[in-house]
Amino acid sequence: MRNTALFFDEYCFWHTTGSHVDILPTGGWVQPPSAAGHAESPETKRRLKNLLDVSGLSRQLTLRGAEPASWEDLSRVHPVEYLQRFKQLSDNGGGPFGDNAPVGPQSFEIACQSAGLVCAAVEAVMQGEVTNAYALSRPPGHHCLPDQAMGFCFLANIPIAIERAKTRYNLQRVAVIDWDVHHGNGTQAIYYNRPDVLTISLHQEGCFPPGYSGADDRGAGDGEGYNLNIPLLPGGGHDAYLYAFEQLVIPALERYQPELIIVACGYDANAIDPLARMLAHSGTFRAMTERVQQAAQKLCAGRLVLAHEGGYSEGYVPFCGLASIEALSGIRTEVADPLQAFIAQQQPPQVVRELQRRLLDELANRLSFSA
């Protein structure tokens, strides 16, 4: 059992993405939605918080809020002109912004609150107030470029938190592991030329950004060798993620020796997510959290923060999130995942698992990343 903090704010659930069906704006041939509408619905996160409450786990965590990220915090990562455009659109009631990132009323303030949760989680861990922390942040951040919103993301939550922590704690080496099913292109872009942040992304190959793999993108200049992309075949399932951790993620962390590990914690690799096809289940996220927890204990005194990113199955994301937070805290509740056995039966056949393992071995050998 560990002293684990949960950072959340109801305001984050009030960000609205307007009238969409999944990711399609209504109009023309797209019929208006009957209920939730946009895939990036607050209900996935709200239901996770509710499950934490009714399971009793919330009462065993340190529950914390946070101040919104300040303009100074944001401007370490984002140009002022970009922030002004975002705020103006938000103040005017919202609309399309960037690439697949619709803004609603007050989205700017809510995004600042989301980034503030991640900042506060990092600081609580760095100050030793808690062992580790989970930030239930929304809107997400890992697709946001310095000057462009993208993929439901308006502010780069994790880089904002890292840059603020660097000014306060003199951090020299931070590792970001992104297991959201979509590539963490925003985080990669921000740190691509820098060695002080190791960025690792495990993602479904070609999913989002559309067609992107990234296996050969390793950083540039001073950052060469400090960016690791691990594209996974669609349908790779539980085995693909754990094997990738064994062959690539853990060896990369051990080489880098980070002072802090942050996970861009998306749950859209789950088997029934509408925006991906990876066949993971709650046990996958539990196992990955356990492995990164063990690495953090070995490498950086347990300093570990999970920041919520994607995940669009309203019914199933709460069970995946609960599994991660149980692993983070070392507390097991009585909750049983009603779909885990079913998803476990749908895992890829041995021939597909062997193909995925061979591709991961080839990537590890090419990068000299043997476990």
Secondary structure, DSSP 8 states (H G I E B T S, - for coil): ---EEEE--GGGGG----SEEBTEESBTTB---SSS-BSS-HHHHHHHHHHHHHHT-GGGSEEE------HHHHHTTS-HHHHHHHHHHHHTT-B--SBS--B-TTHHHHHHHHHHHHHHHHHHHHTTSSSEEEE--SS--TT-BTTB-BTTBSS-HHHHHHHHHHHHH----EEEEE-SSS--HHHHHHHTT-SSEEEEEEEETTTTTTT---TT----GGGTTSEEEEEE-TT-HHHHHHHHIIIIIHHHHHHH--SEEEEEE--TTBTT-TT----B-HHHHHHHHHHHHHHHHHHSTT-EEEEE-----TTTHHHHHHHHHHHHHT---S---SSHHHHHHTS--HHHHHHHHHHHHHHHHHTT---
